[in-house]
Amino acid sequence: MRAPAAPAAHAQQLLAQVEQFLGHPVPPVLAQALRTVPRHLFLPDRIWRGDGQGGYELCDRTVEPDRWLEAAYTDVSLVTQFTEGLPTSSASMPSMVLRTLLLASLHTLPSPLSVVEMGTATGFNAALLCTLLGDQAVTTIESDAALAKVGERNLHMAGYTPTVVRGDGAAGWPDRAPYDLILSTFSVDHLPPAWTAQTAQGGRILTPWNSAWCCYGTLEATTRDGSAQGRFHPFAAYMPMRRPRPTTPGPTTADHSTQHATTKLSPWAVAGGDLNTEFHIGLTVPGARFAWNASGSHAPVRLEVADTTGPSWATIDYDGHHGDRFAVTQAGPRPLWEEITAAYDRWLRLGRPSVEQHGLTVAPAGAHTHWVEVAGRRHTVRVSR
Ligand SMILES: C[S@@+](CC[C@H](N)C(=O)[O-])C[C@H]1O[C@@H](n2cnc3c(N)ncnc32)[C@H](O)[C@@H]1O
């Protein structure tokens, strides 16, 4: 038996915030699902909200029950687990959950549908899927054993019985395949081959995307004959997929001499917050990440760039006076700043394409071709395995 619906005033408040964030009313069937599933039943006692300054503040139900309940029905993502200081699980922001469900157009598709959600976490999104499609239609996979157990318990206590699998979402769950929809709630930088293989002919994959440079965007791909093709939508920043721990590379013995140069490309142009630029650079300069250093210890402002797959690095310094030239220092086998400059120049040449102009085709053997569509013509910008 399902648990009683969410407290009416709280549910209404959440729905109003979601609609305000999305900028339009939510279709009645989704609004009803949001009213039906009591979000607070899926949350642990200790939850963390963003503090608006890049950090998190704890809200503990046993200490502040009213504030905790208020947070449960506020349109924010609530972190439920940290690992080595980084958030690794959360109850996603309800407006992002709804936006993804809208993109999935579940309510307009013929049933029965078979859906697999990647990343069960608290179970809240799986409960929404059960409400919309029926429990039989829903499989949900969580790699963290403790979270999978808690998610399944939450679902059962609230009266939902989807198939909960403890395992690596990258491998999918062949026992219940093929799926009409794979809906991921963690971000990926490639489509795991099992997802394409386990999606029905003409089925869809919806997944948040990430690169080392930029965690943003949602891929909507359709599968056919072992391949997948789709476009990116400009929303959502989800936690990255957990993978088996990589073996730490040993200290590099290669002698990478340091190179010095001057660049006219402003570091703010490539890392200043323009998501269209950063998305393009992330897709086309694999492994490169950045951090700003405004401590003043080296230069008034420094952009630090590093290769997450090797020893290369670069720094770009603003001297506090000249906005038209910046000092570049780089080392290692990859000339990172040249790669970033080339990616930025290509982005300009293509007419500053937005996230939605980017798309991906995955061949049956797994090769990923990233393209940008300009005036109806596709330009390949990267091919990878
Ligand atoms: C943002 S949370 C999911 C939110 C959730 N679906 C909800 O209802 O709000 C992402 C979850 O994905 C899980 N996850 C990350 N990598 C995974 C993987 N390779 N396989 C399965 N689950 C994974 C994390 O442990 C985390 O619980």
The ligand as a Gaussian input file, in Angstrom:
#p B3LYP/6-31G(d) Opt

LIG

0 1
 C       22.446000      12.346000      -8.094000
 S       22.319000      10.805000      -7.335000
 C       20.814000      10.131000      -7.956000
 C       19.574000      10.839000      -7.569000
 C       18.380000       9.969000      -7.476000
 N       18.057000       9.170000      -8.610000
 C       17.127000      10.710000      -6.978000
 O       16.130000      10.075000      -6.904000
 O       17.181000      11.885000      -6.652000
 C       23.473000       9.813000      -8.269000
 C       23.559000       8.390000      -7.778000
 O       24.211000       7.629000      -8.795000
 C       24.949000       6.618000      -8.139000
 N       25.958000       6.099000      -9.065000
 C       27.091000       6.724000      -9.467000
 N       27.780000       5.931000     -10.299000
 C       27.071000       4.807000     -10.452000
 C       27.259000       3.614000     -11.214000
 N       28.356000       3.431000     -11.970000
 N       26.296000       2.674000     -11.159000
 C       25.170000       2.850000     -10.390000
 N       24.951000       3.940000      -9.630000
 C       25.890000       4.911000      -9.663000
 C       25.545000       7.333000      -6.938000
 O       25.961000       6.412000      -5.947000
 C       24.384000       8.217000      -6.525000
 O       23.622000       7.599000      -5.535000

